[in-house]
Amino acid sequence: MASDMILYWGAGSGPCWRAMICLEEKGLSDYTSKLISFDNKEHKSDEVLKINPRGQAPAFKHGNVIVNESLAICLYLENTFKAQGTKLLPDDPAQQGLVLQRAVESQNIREKAAFGVLSYFFRTKPEDRTEAMLEEKKKTCHEELQVWEGYLAKLGDGSHIAGKNFTLADVCAFPFIATLVRMGFNMSRYPHLAKYYDLVPAFKHGNVIVNESLAICLYLEAMFEEKKKACFEELQIWEGYLAKLGDGSYIAGKNFNLADACTFPFIATLVRMGFNMSRYPHLAKYYDLVKDRPSVKASWPPLWKDTPNKDFLKVI
């Protein structure tokens, strides 16, 4: 059924992982997988540009249909194959709204809990970096994770990002959470996120590999306080969401949905990188809840599966 599907993806990309999780959840694992090298600028090749004029991954084609942007790909797959595999968007309007909110909202984990710090390293010369800025970035990171911790705390133990079931919210969120774990983020501060992550163990045949250069950059973030502050602030928002939903909940309710699909990758990334989740107990539980889902297992980065977690984010 998926023989006429092709996905261009890059190692270490949370957005690419989202699309891959959705393909697995919908029972479309026999799609054509095209791993491209960002370092070699393969995302700017004519082959990719024919599908995505922006030269970005993921880039997806199904027959004559072309869909770019990770969330758009996830929604396309869910709407096209509603009767197949996991139902990633609930029918109830209120629940669907929550799932979609969490799915879109999960981008904050990527931007504030991880890459907000990374961009500072990439774009700021060593001599221009300050301790105050690092603290700010760390604060933003923790605040964001706290929000997700809160969401999961409210949903209760065993819940996914938006409820009891794995949904699009988990597809979007888990890759970023797994990346944090990969890079050594200490999840002990966020027990709900940690439990959510543990809910989805390693890939069966995952393709995503986190770039070690990224891990190195995350390690350097310990020197810049403003980035840490931004990180804490963002995580606190998600901790609050989960806290409101109660233990066992997912990002947008009791069932796994699009919000979780978009959010979990960022949270998992924090855990992978050694981020201490103890500050965000609901996010930690959410992490444990989701990481054992079959779709997450099937799309778990092979490098994460074969190597221990990093400790680069323990300093945050």
C-alpha positions as CSV (number, residue, x, y, z in Angstrom):
1,M,0.0,0.0,0.0
2,A,2.9,2.4,0.8
3,S,5.0,1.3,-2.2
4,D,4.1,4.5,-4.0
5,M,5.2,6.6,-1.0
6,I,8.7,8.2,-0.6
7,L,10.0,10.2,2.4
8,Y,13.2,12.2,2.3
9,W,14.5,12.6,5.8
10,G,17.7,13.6,7.6
11,A,19.4,12.1,10.7
12,G,18.9,14.0,13.9
13,S,15.8,15.8,12.7
14,G,12.8,15.8,15.0
15,P,10.4,16.9,12.3
16,C,11.5,14.0,10.1
17,W,11.0,11.6,13.0
18,R,7.4,12.9,13.4
19,A,6.6,11.8,9.8
20,M,8.2,8.4,10.3
21,I,6.3,7.7,13.5
22,C,3.0,8.5,11.7
23,L,3.9,6.2,8.8
24,E,4.5,3.4,11.3
25,E,1.3,4.1,13.3
26,K,-0.8,4.0,10.2
27,G,0.7,0.7,9.1
28,L,2.6,2.2,6.2
29,S,6.1,1.0,7.1
30,D,6.9,-0.2,3.5
31,Y,7.3,3.3,2.2
32,T,10.5,4.2,0.3
33,S,12.9,5.7,2.8
34,K,15.5,8.2,1.4
35,L,18.1,9.2,4.0
36,I,19.8,12.5,3.0
37,S,22.9,14.2,4.4
38,F,22.4,17.7,5.7
39,D,26.2,18.0,6.0
40,N,26.6,17.3,2.3
41,K,23.7,19.6,1.4
42,E,21.7,16.8,-0.1
43,H,18.5,18.5,1.0
44,K,19.4,21.2,-1.6
45,S,19.8,18.6,-4.4
46,D,17.6,18.7,-7.5
47,E,15.9,15.5,-6.4
48,V,14.7,17.0,-3.2
49,L,14.0,20.5,-4.6
50,K,11.6,18.9,-7.2
51,I,9.4,17.9,-4.2
52,N,10.2,20.7,-1.8
53,P,11.3,24.0,-3.4
54,R,12.6,25.1,0.1
55,G,15.1,22.3,0.1
56,Q,14.0,21.1,3.5
57,A,13.3,17.7,5.1
58,P,11.0,16.0,5.6
59,A,9.8,16.0,2.0
60,F,7.0,13.5,1.2
61,K,5.4,12.2,-1.9
62,H,2.4,9.8,-2.3
63,G,1.8,9.0,-5.9
64,N,1.2,12.4,-7.4
65,V,0.5,14.1,-4.1
66,I,3.4,16.1,-2.5
67,V,3.2,17.2,1.1
68,N,5.9,19.1,3.0
69,E,6.2,20.2,6.6
70,S,6.0,17.5,9.3
71,L,2.7,18.4,10.8
72,A,1.1,18.6,7.3
73,I,2.4,15.2,6.5
74,C,1.0,13.8,9.7
75,L,-2.4,15.3,9.1
76,Y,-2.4,14.0,5.5
77,L,-1.6,10.5,6.6
78,E,-4.3,10.5,9.3
79,N,-7.0,11.9,7.0
80,T,-6.0,9.7,4.1
81,F,-5.9,6.5,6.1
82,K,-8.4,7.1,8.8
83,A,-9.6,3.5,8.9
84,Q,-6.1,2.1,9.1
85,G,-3.7,1.7,12.0
86,T,-3.8,4.0,15.0
87,K,-6.5,6.7,15.1
88,L,-4.4,9.8,15.7
89,L,-7.2,12.4,15.7
90,P,-10.2,11.8,17.9
91,D,-13.7,12.5,16.5
92,D,-14.9,14.5,19.5
93,P,-14.4,18.2,18.5
94,A,-13.2,19.3,21.9
95,Q,-10.7,16.4,22.2
96,Q,-9.5,17.0,18.6
97,G,-9.0,20.6,19.4
98,L,-6.8,19.7,22.3
99,V,-4.8,17.2,20.3
100,L,-4.2,19.7,17.5
101,Q,-3.2,22.4,20.0
102,R,-0.6,20.2,21.7
103,A,0.7,19.0,18.3
104,V,1.4,22.6,17.2
105,E,2.5,23.6,20.7
106,S,5.1,21.0,20.8
107,Q,7.3,23.1,18.6
108,N,8.1,25.1,21.7
109,I,9.9,22.2,23.1
110,R,12.2,22.1,20.1
111,E,12.8,25.8,20.0
112,K,12.9,26.7,23.7
113,A,14.1,23.5,25.4
114,A,16.8,22.5,23.0
115,F,17.5,24.5,19.9
116,G,17.1,27.9,21.6
117,V,20.2,27.0,23.4
118,L,21.8,25.5,20.3
119,S,21.2,28.6,18.1
120,Y,23.1,30.6,20.7
121,F,26.1,28.4,20.3
122,F,26.0,28.4,16.6
123,R,25.5,32.2,16.2
124,T,27.4,33.6,19.1
125,K,31.2,33.8,19.1
126,P,32.8,32.3,22.2
127,E,34.1,35.6,23.3
128,D,30.6,37.1,23.1
129,R,28.9,34.5,25.2
130,T,27.9,35.4,28.8
131,E,26.8,33.4,31.9
132,A,23.7,35.6,32.1
133,M,22.6,34.6,28.7
134,L,23.1,30.9,29.4
135,E,21.0,31.2,32.6
136,E,18.2,32.8,30.6
137,K,18.3,30.0,28.0
138,K,18.2,27.4,30.8
139,K,15.3,29.1,32.5
140,T,13.3,29.1,29.2
141,C,14.1,25.4,28.7
142,H,12.9,24.3,32.2
143,E,9.8,26.5,32.0
144,E,8.8,24.8,28.8
145,L,9.4,21.3,30.1
146,Q,7.5,22.2,33.2
147,V,4.4,23.0,31.1
148,W,4.5,19.6,29.5
149,E,5.2,18.0,32.9
150,G,2.1,19.7,34.1
151,Y,0.0,18.4,31.2
152,L,1.1,14.8,32.0
153,A,0.6,15.3,35.7
154,K,-3.0,16.3,35.1
155,L,-3.7,13.4,32.8
156,G,-2.2,10.9,35.3
157,D,0.3,8.0,35.1
158,G,0.2,5.9,31.9
159,S,-1.2,8.7,29.8
160,H,0.1,10.1,26.6
161,I,0.5,13.7,25.5
162,A,-3.2,14.4,25.1
163,G,-4.9,11.5,26.9
164,K,-4.9,7.8,27.4
165,N,-4.2,6.9,23.8
166,F,-1.3,7.5,21.5
167,T,-2.3,10.3,19.1
168,L,-0.9,12.8,16.7
169,A,0.2,14.9,19.7
170,D,2.6,12.1,20.7
171,V,3.9,11.8,17.1
172,C,4.8,15.4,17.1
173,A,6.2,15.7,20.6
174,F,8.1,12.4,21.2
175,P,11.0,12.9,18.8
176,F,12.0,16.1,20.5
177,I,11.8,14.5,24.0
178,A,13.8,11.5,22.7
179,T,16.4,13.9,21.4
180,L,16.8,15.5,24.8
181,V,17.3,12.1,26.4
182,R,19.8,11.2,23.7
183,M,21.8,14.3,24.4
184,G,22.0,13.5,28.2
185,F,19.3,15.7,29.5
186,N,18.5,14.7,33.1
187,M,14.8,13.8,33.2
188,S,14.7,13.3,37.0
189,R,13.3,16.8,37.4
190,Y,10.3,15.8,35.2
191,P,9.1,12.5,36.4
192,H,5.9,12.5,34.2
193,L,7.9,13.3,31.1
194,A,10.4,10.6,32.0
195,K,7.6,8.0,32.4
196,Y,6.1,9.2,29.2
197,Y,9.5,8.6,27.5
198,D,9.8,5.2,29.0
199,L,6.4,4.4,27.6
200,V,8.0,4.1,24.1
201,P,11.3,2.1,24.1
202,A,13.8,1.7,21.3
203,F,13.1,1.3,17.5
204,K,12.5,-2.0,15.8
205,H,13.9,-0.6,12.6
206,G,14.3,3.1,13.2
207,N,16.3,5.2,10.7
208,V,16.8,8.4,12.5
209,I,20.3,9.1,13.9
210,V,21.1,12.1,16.0
211,N,24.1,14.1,14.8
212,E,26.9,14.1,17.3
213,S,27.8,17.6,16.3
214,L,24.4,18.6,17.7
215,A,25.2,16.8,21.0
216,I,28.4,18.7,21.3
217,C,26.6,22.0,20.8
218,L,24.1,21.1,23.5
219,Y,27.0,20.3,25.9
220,L,28.4,23.8,25.3
221,E,25.1,25.4,26.4
222,A,26.1,24.9,30.0
223,M,28.1,28.1,29.6
224,F,25.2,30.3,28.7
225,E,22.7,31.1,31.3
226,E,20.2,33.1,29.3
227,K,19.6,30.1,27.0
228,K,19.0,28.0,30.1
229,K,16.5,30.5,31.4
230,A,14.5,30.4,28.2
231,C,14.6,26.6,28.3
232,F,13.2,26.4,31.8
233,E,10.4,28.9,31.1
234,E,9.2,26.9,28.1
235,L,9.3,23.5,29.9
236,Q,7.4,25.0,32.8
237,I,4.5,25.8,30.5
238,W,4.2,22.2,29.3
239,E,4.6,21.0,32.9
240,G,1.6,23.1,33.7
241,Y,-0.5,21.7,30.9
242,L,0.1,18.2,32.0
243,A,-0.5,19.0,35.7
244,K,-3.9,20.4,34.7
245,L,-4.8,17.3,32.8
246,G,-3.8,14.9,35.5
247,D,-1.7,11.8,35.8
248,G,-1.8,9.3,32.9
249,S,-2.8,12.0,30.4
250,Y,-1.3,12.8,27.1
251,I,-0.5,16.3,25.8
252,A,-4.1,17.2,24.9
253,G,-6.1,14.7,26.9
254,K,-6.5,11.0,27.8
255,N,-5.7,9.6,24.3
256,F,-2.6,9.7,22.2
257,N,-3.1,12.0,19.2
258,L,-1.5,14.5,16.9
259,A,-0.5,16.8,19.8
260,D,1.6,13.9,21.2
261,A,3.1,13.1,17.8
262,C,4.3,16.6,17.5
263,T,5.5,17.1,21.1
264,F,7.1,13.8,22.2
265,P,10.1,14.0,19.9
266,F,11.3,17.2,21.6
267,I,10.8,15.8,25.1
268,A,12.6,12.5,24.2
269,T,15.5,14.5,22.9
270,L,15.8,16.3,26.2
271,V,15.9,13.0,28.0
272,R,18.4,11.5,25.6
273,M,20.7,14.4,26.2
274,G,20.6,14.0,29.9
275,F,18.2,16.8,30.9
276,N,17.2,16.4,34.5
277,M,13.4,15.9,34.4
278,S,13.0,16.0,38.2
279,R,11.8,19.6,38.1
280,Y,9.0,18.6,35.7
281,P,7.4,15.5,37.2
282,H,4.4,15.6,34.9
283,L,6.6,15.9,31.8
284,A,8.7,13.0,33.1
285,K,5.6,10.8,33.5
286,Y,4.4,11.8,30.1
287,Y,7.7,10.8,28.6
288,D,7.5,7.4,30.3
289,L,4.0,6.9,29.0
290,V,4.8,7.5,25.4
291,K,8.2,5.9,24.8
292,D,6.9,2.4,24.8
293,R,4.3,2.9,22.1
294,P,4.9,0.6,19.1
295,S,5.1,3.5,16.7
296,V,7.8,5.1,18.8
297,K,9.7,1.9,19.2
298,A,9.5,1.3,15.4
299,S,10.9,4.7,14.7
300,W,13.4,5.0,17.5
301,P,16.8,6.3,16.3
302,P,19.1,3.3,15.9
303,L,22.1,5.2,17.4
304,W,20.1,5.8,20.5
305,K,19.2,2.2,20.7
306,D,22.8,1.1,20.5
307,T,24.5,3.7,22.6
308,P,24.0,5.1,26.1
309,N,22.3,8.4,26.7
310,K,24.3,11.5,26.8
311,D,24.9,13.8,29.8
312,F,25.3,17.1,28.0
313,L,22.2,18.6,29.5
314,K,22.8,17.6,33.1
315,V,24.3,21.0,33.7
316,I,21.0,22.7,33.1
